């Protein structure tokens, strides 16, 4: 049975801040610190997850944890990011509700890791399959690519995301991922040209220089030394814990998995190298004759290498750095650039080149991971974006302004969606909705984004108007338009109270955000909002032969010149945020608020002031108040009754009726005030956390009482079981003892009876013995008297013959007894029936030597006759052939000893049975005595070719191995002799009679593994046939063979061939064929 747990079980501090009592900022921070110190990094605010960065690895993300939170209720287990991910995924899969997960927090709070954990959990719990796994892998591998190009080391975080990312993951009706779409927001492109002290440029620059091969760097015209590039900061080039070389290989592999082609990857690296080269271009001033200053490039080597990488003419790009062309309707005006303007143009080109490359990467990844099916998809969005940023000492600039504007919009949608979700649940449950008092930050959003008099509208208007435009004129305009706004302050506004507030400088303004007041310095607002790239540079980049460059700078196409000013950065970001908000409002939101516990990136360190600062600007206290404005806690009737049923005797242990009725009985029995709770259609709503803690305290006490009761019952049951076991054991022991006692008594009586019987039998036996002894003595006495009497009579009768014949009779009797003993001993020690058994009993007496030898000879002949009588006719023939082979080759040919143990099989190829030789079998109408595969020696070069060798009673037939076609048929009458060597080879020559019809082409030189058997059978054929002469076997290391008209000497020599250990044959000249035989070890 599965053990069910709850958020309220074994709780360290309070797992859900909605239940925190009393609620204050101090108690909020104390609860966070208490949980953080016990490695509880996740805490809830209703359905919102607060995530504290532990700055170390915790064992809470294992596959077992994934299975633990899979398909579980959100509040069923302790707070975890997996619980939120599972709730969002199950709502999407089962209820067909599109989801979005909003992850916010400042740099270093763990937003990127949180988004990875959400994606990895969804990938782990969704379906499996080859295509699904491929999609999941591509979605997960898009993260390393975007991190390499969009993340950098900052003073707060070694892997800080310098862009906002929103990913829509698309699922089918089963909940399996089909693809995704990524949107990026506000890449911090100013980091490309300048980084604050203690920070780095984007990771990809360092990864490329550290991890690329020497060949790749040579192609990109780069050097591994970071100090050679102006755009790379040196004080933090190497980061402990980051292996740039390994990460570069990871990024390359991830890009291949996502779907980047090799040429696309090379193009991306070329653009990254071009940005580094661009930073090394330096300018020097040069005065013209008309008194104006212009710029010239100091060292053109880096410019030349950059132009070679991008395929741009050097003169075109050099002119674009020196001149600026302004077009107005039908006029063109070209002006020179001074050194400061040239450096501005260089940095603007670098920032735009990298920013557009990053946008192209996102677009290219979207092409690979987008869903292929056209049907409607379920969508889960994951938003990983900057949190609210407040820098000290007034260092907040344009970037912080638009980041905080985005967070204001997110806070606004959070409040709206949270209240809407609360209201929908109240209506769904039939509970009266009461308006909740909360701070509505719409007035702040309106101050920033209003199209008529909003700050962003004023900034755009200032950037677009003719005349002199500076940051001071922009501030003057704000002072004019926004002076009376209650959330705007400056030195000249009515809300500044500048007479008492000396912390507000003249070049700054302050906005009262929902998270607190933020002081913005206006320096750089106009330039950063313009984000201007000279048209000359765009056109120069478009002229490049690099395919990717043309895609990144389409406005440089001369055929599509647009004199209209491009939209400002603020306008573009505002439009993107508007699109994002519209997208989020169509989805069910889920929130993860990430908090950084300290600025030292150290584990187990909790800085209260820093955490308090983040709690304020994340609006967490406001979140808790909104959640607690109605009912602080709600729970379905079934789990509520299951958890608290032991508090009422009527509901314990089982409630038979509906769950709601059981809860009503329970609450009435506990006398909870009716104003503290309300009954919905499927849930009970509890207004105050104190009521919930009252129930929990009662439940804890009841559980202790139940535990005591269970222990008491268990101990009683255990004692009864032990007593019954002892009682049963006692009965068994007593029974066995009584049995043993009876057995001992019986054995004692039995032994006494046996003793009495033995004494009685002994007396009777002794009495009988005495009688038998007396009878025996009487019989012996009679026998002795009779023997003596007969002896006397015999001696009296034979006394006259005794002296003459006694010696002969004694001798004959002795010899007879010796022979009888000899034959009986020979019978008992006779050898086995094997003819090869040479054992024979030793001769006992010297005078029996002749008889002993003759008997041995007769016995051997007899057992040989018995052994031969067991032979079949076929076996007799084989032994006769073996005997004849021994007479022919023993001590004459070295191959013979190895053939003794081999049986003469004869038909090795089984011509009649093998279907392969069916054609050959039909041609030969005689009985085949021997079939074997032999090698025929070529007369010209000594090379071998395989042939089938057939021997019948009249012919020798040679046939082709593959086709079975008969190549030669030699009558046995035409054979004159067979020649073989004395060595261990298998060569033999069939010599034909001169003048015979078969001798036209000459003799045959063959080689076979069964040489002894073949020559023996050929020899026997001549011996057993009356009309033929016996075939002569010539054994010699040199013999002549007739090859057509030539006589060739075949010579056998010792020593193996050069290329192996086998026998080789080589034609030396027209008169000599040499066969090399390996030396026998």
VOSE-994180 format. One record per residue (C-alpha): z, x, y. Coordinates in steps of 0.1 Angstrom, whole numbers, plus 5000, padded with zeros to 4 digits. Layout:
REM VOSE-994180
ZXY
...
END
This chain:
REM VOSE-994180
500050005000
499050145034
501950215057
501250065091
502450245123
502450155159
502350315194
506050235197
507050425165
508450775168
507650775205
508251085226
508950955261
506750645267
503250645251
501950375275
502850415312
502650045316
505850025297
507650295318
510850165332
511750215360
508350295375
508250565401
506350875408
509251095396
509650895363
505850915358
505851295362
508951335340
507351125312
504151335314
506151665313
508351545284
505251455263
503451775273
506351985262
506151825228
502451885225
501651515232
498751565256
497551205256
499250915273
497950555279
497850345310
496850025292
493450115278
493150425301
493750765285
495451045304
494551375290
496551695298
494652025292
496852225268
494952555274
495152625236
493952485203
495952205188
495552085152
494851725163
490951725160
490551775122
488451565099
491651405086
492551295121
489051145125
489650935093
493150845105
491950685137
488750535122
488650155123
492250135136
493649915164
493850095198
497650065200
498250115162
498750485163
500050735189
497850795220
494650995213
491151035227
489850935192
491550595196
489550525228
486350655213
486850445182
487650135202
484450185223
482250245192
483549945173
483149715203
479549845206
478749815169
480649495160
480649295192
477349405206
478949515239
477449815258
480050065265
480650345291
483350615290
484250755324
485751105324
487151225357
489451505368
489351825388
487752155376
489652295347
491251965336
489151945304
486451695313
483651875294
485851925263
486851555264
483151445265
482451685235
485351525216
484051175222
480551265211
481751455180
483951165170
481050915174
478851145154
481451175126
482050795122
478550665125
475950645097
474550925076
470951015067
468351275073
466951115105
470351005118
471751355112
468751505131
469451275161
473151355161
472451725159
470051705188
472551505209
475351755202
473152055207
472051935242
475552035254
475252415250
471952415268
473252215298
476452425299
474552745300
472452635330
474952415347
478352565341
479952875357
483253065358
485452955387
488953055398
490152725382
488152715350
486152975330
483652705319
483452475349
480752215350
479052255384
477051925381
477751565372
476451435339
475951085326
474551035291
473450705276
473650725238
471450455222
472350295188
470550055165
472149725152
473949925124
475650155149
473450455140
472350675169
468650655178
468650885208
469850925244
469150975280
470851225303
471251185341
472451475362
474051455397
474451715424
474052055408
475952305429
472852505437
474452705465
476152895438
472853055429
472753265461
476553305468
479753275448
483353275461
485553575453
486653575417
483853345405
480553395387
477053265390
475753025363
476353145327
472653175318
472153485341
474853675323
473953555289
470353655294
471154005305
473854055277
472253885247
468453915251
466754195231
465454505247
461854385241
462554045258
464154215288
461154455291
458854155292
460953995318
461154315338
464954305338
467754555333
471154495315
473154635345
474654335365
475054555395
471354575401
471154205411
472354085445
472853725433
475353825406
479053885416
480554195401
484254135403
484153865376
480953955357
482853995324
485253705314
487753755287
487253505259
483553455267
480953645246
477753615267
475653785240
476653545213
476453245236
472853345245
471853325208
473652995205
471752855235
468352975221
469152815187
470252495205
467052475225
465052515193
467052235176
466552005206
462852055205
461852335229
458652515220
458652895220
456252905250
458552665269
461552875262
459753185274
458653005306
462352905313
463553265308
460753385332
461953155359
465553265354
464353625357
462353535388
465453395405
467253735399
464353925412
464153695443
467753785452
466754155454
464154095480
465454235514
463954215548
463854435579
463154345615
459854435633
458954375669
455654245679
453654335711
454453995726
458154065724
458953835694
460753955663
459353915628
460554015594
459054245568
459954315532
461754645527
460854725491
458054535476
458654635440
460954335432
458454105449
455654255429
457454205396
458453855405
454853765413
453653915380
456253695362
455153375379
451453455383
451453445421
449353665444
451753905461
450153865495
450453485495
454253485488
454753775512
453153575540
455253265531
458353485537
457053595571
455453285586
456152915588
453452655594
454452325611
451952035608
451951735630
449151485626
445951695634
447752005646
449052315628
451352565644
452252895627
455353075638
456853405626
460253415609
462953655620
465153835594
467853555594
465153285589
463453495561
466753535543
467353155547
463853095533
464453325503
467753165495
466252815499
463452905475
465953045450
468152735452
465252495449
463652695421
466852695400
467752335409
464252205399
464352415368
467652245358
466251895365
463151985344
465452095316
467251755317
463951575317
462651785288
465751725268
465451355274
461851365260
463251505228
466251295224
464950955236
464950675211
461550625196
461850255186
460949995212
463449735202
466549655222
469249915218
473049915221
474150175246
477250395250
477450585283
479550905288
480151005324
481451355330
481651405367
483651595394
487051455401
488451405436
488551745454
490951845482
490852215491
493552375511
493252515547
490352275556
487752435533
486352095523
482652075532
479651865525
479851905487
483551785487
482551495510
479951345487
482051425455
484951225470
482550955481
481450925444
485050905433
485750635459
482950435443
484350505408
487750395419
486250085434
484449995402
487550075382
489749835402
486949565400
486349605363
490049625355
490849315374
487849145360
488849235325
492349115331
491148785346
488648735317
491348795291
493748555309
491048285310
490148355274
493748315264
494348005286
496948165308
496948085345
495548365367
497548475397
495948695424
497149055422
497949255454
496249595453
494649835478
490949765480
489050085490
485849895499
486649965535
486550345528
483250315509
481850115538
482950385563
480950635543
477850445531
477250165556
473550175565
474150105602
477250305612
478350485581
479050855581
476150935557
473750715578
474850905610
474251235592
470751135581
469951005616
471151325632
469051535607
465951335615
466051305652
464051545674
465651795697
468552035691
470651925661
473952095653
477052015634
478851965667
476351695678
476951525644
480751535650
480251395685
478251105671
480951035645
483551025673
481450775691
480650545662
483750565640
486450625666
488250305660
488050295622
491550305608
490650545580
488850795602
490551065624
489351335647
490551505678
488751245700
489350935679
492050675687
493750725653
494151105655
497351115676
496251465685
499151515709
501551535680
499151645652
498152005657
496852035621
493451875631
491052135644
488252055669
485452105644
486951885617
487451525609
489851355585
489251055562
492150855546
490850825510
492550615484
493950935470
495251075503
493951225535
491251485533
490251725562
486551805563
485052095583
481651995597
480152345595
477052335573
476851955570
473451925587
471852225569
473152115534
472051755540
468551875551
468152095521
464952215537
462252425519
459452545541
456052395531
454452745531
456752835502
456052515483
452352575486
452652945476
454552845445
451952575436
449252845436
451053025407
449253055374
452552965357
452252615342
455952525347
455952635384
453152385392
455352105377
458352205397
456552215431
454151915431
454451885469
452752215473
449452065462
447052095492
445251785481
448451575483
449951705516
452551455528
453651505564
456551265559
459951445559
461451455524
464651245518
467951425526
470451535499
472951275510
470350995508
469351105473
472851135461
473750795476
470850635458
471850805425
475450685429
474150335436
472050345404
474950475384
477350205397
474849935389
474450085354
478250105349
478849745360
476649625331
478849795306
482349765293
484250055309
486650305291
488550565312
489750915305
491651075333
491951455328
494851645344
495252025348
498952125342
498752455360
496452695379
497152995356
495252855326
498452915306
499852705278
503352545279
503352565317
503752245337
503552275375
504951945389
503451985424
499952035410
500251755385
501651525412
498751615435
496251515408
498251195399
497851085435
494151145440
493351005406
495150695416
497150675384
500150505399
497850245414
496350195380
499750135365
500649885392
497449695387
498049685349
501649565355
500849315382
500449035356
501749095321
502749445311
502249395274
500249175251
499749155214
498048935188
500348695170
499848835135
500949195143
503649075166
505148855139
504749135113
506549385136
509549165147
509948905119
513049075106
514948975138
515048615128
516348475094
513748195096
510848435097
512248695073
511048815049
507948585048
506748315073
504648055055
503147885086
500747985114
501548315131
501948155165
504547905153
506448195137
506448385170
507648075188
510548035164
511248405167
511448405205
513548095206
515948245181
516248555202
516848345233
514348535254
513948365289
510748165290
509648315323
509448665306
506548565283
503648325279
501648205248
497948255248
495448125223
495648435201
498148665219
501648665233
501948805268
505148985279
505749015316
508349285319
508649615298
512449555296
511749255274
509649465251
512249745249
514849475242
512749365212
512249725201
515949805204
516849495183
514149595158
515449945156
519049815149
517649565124
515649845106
518850045103
520649745088
517749685065
517750045055
521450025047
520849715027
518049875008
520050185002
522949974989
520749774965
518950084954
522250274947
523549964927
520249944908
520350314901
523950304888
523250004866
520250174852
522350484845
525050284828
522650094806
521050424797
524450574788
525250264768
522050274749
522450654743
526050594729
524750334705
522050564693
524450864689
526950644670
524350514646
523050864640
526650994634
527450714609
524250794590
525051164590
528651094577
527250874548
524751134540
527451404538
529651184516
526751114492
525851474490
529451564481
529551304453
526151424441
527251784439
530351694419
528251494395
525851774391
528652024383
530051794356
526651744342
525952114342
529152194324
528351934297
524752054293
526052414291
528452324263
525752144243
523252424248
525652684237
526452484206
522752444198
522152814204
524752914179
523152684153
519552824160
520753184159
522353124125
519252954112
517053244125
519253504108
518853324076
515053304079
514853674089
516953774059
514653574035
511553734051
512854084048
513854034012
510353894005
508554174023
510454434004
509754263972
505954233978
505854603990
507454703957
504854503937
501854643957
503055003955
503454963918
499954823915
498055073938
499955383932
497355523910
494555483937
496455583968
496055963967
492255963962
490955703989
493755694016
492155934041
488655764042
490255414046
492455534075
489455694092
487255394089
489955164102
490655394132
486955414141
486655044138
489554984161
488155244187
484755074188
486354734191
488354854221
485255024236
483154704235
485854484248
486454724277
482654734284
482554354285
485254324310
483854594333
480154514331
478154574365
476454304386
472954174378
471354344408
468654604397
469654834424
473354844414
473855194399
477455144389
478355184351
481755214334
482855564326
482555704290
485955674273
485255914244
482956214241
481456114207
480155784223
477955964249
474655884233
475555524226
476955494262
473755614278
471455394255
473555084263
473255154300
469455184297
469154874276
471354674301
469254794331
465954694314
467454354304
468654274340
465354394355
463554154331
465953874342
465353954379
461553954375
461653624357
462853464390
459753574410
456953334420
453353444416
452953494454
456153704455
454853914426
451653984445
453554084476
455754334456
452654464439
451054524473
454254694485
454254914455
450655004460
451355074497
454055314487
451755494464
449055524491
451155604522
454655724512
455256074527
451656074540
451755854571
454555844597
454055464602
454955374566
458755384568
458755114595
456554884574
458854884544
461154624558
458254404571
457054134547
453354114540
452753774554
448953784553
447853484574
449553574607
447453354629
447553044606
443852984612
443652654592
446752504610
446152624646
443852384665
442852664688
440952824659
439452504645
435952614652
436452954635
438052784605
435052564600
432652864600
434653054573
434352874540
436153124519
439953154514
441453374541
443653644526
444653804559
444353694596
445653914624
444954014660
443454364663
442054584691
438454694687
437855044703
434855054725
432355314714
431355414749
434655464768
437555424743
438855104759
440354824738
439254454734
441154194714
439454064682
440553824654
440454014621
439853794589
439853924553
438453714525
437553814489
434053914499
433953984537
435754134567
435153914597
435654004634
435753714659
436253674697
439853604706
439153334733
436153144719
436553214682
432953314679
432153544650
431153894664
430654074630
430853994593
431054294569
430654244532
433254434512
430454594492
429254764523
432654944529
432655304519
436155404529
438955354554
440255644575
443755654591
445855934607
449056074595
450955974626
452755654637
449655494654
447855174641
444255314643
441955274613
438255324609
436055104586
433355334574
430155164561
427855284534
424755444548
421655234545
423554904542
422654614565
426054624582
425754994591
423054944619
425554964648
427755204630
431355224619
434255014634
437355184649
440154934651
443954924660
446554694645
450354654642
449854564605
447754874595
449654934562
449154574550
445454564560
444554894543
446554804512
444854474508
441354634513
442254894486
443454624462
440254424466
438354714452
440854774424
440854414412
437154354413
435054484384
431654484403
432954704432
434155064433
437755114444
437955174482
438755524492
441655574517
441255884539
444456004556
443756274581
444356354618
440656424623
437756224608
434156144616
432855804624
429255694628
428555524662
424855414660
422955744657
425855974667
428656114646
431856114666
435056304657
438256104661
441056344668
444756244669
447156454691
450856444699
452156354734
452356024753
449855914780
450655964817
451155604826
453355484797
454755524763
451955354742
448955504723
445955574744
442355634734
439855824755
436255934750
436156304759
432356364753
429556244731
431156414700
434856364705
437156064708
440756164715
443755944705
447056044721
450055934701
453655944715
455956194699
458356024675
461956094684
END
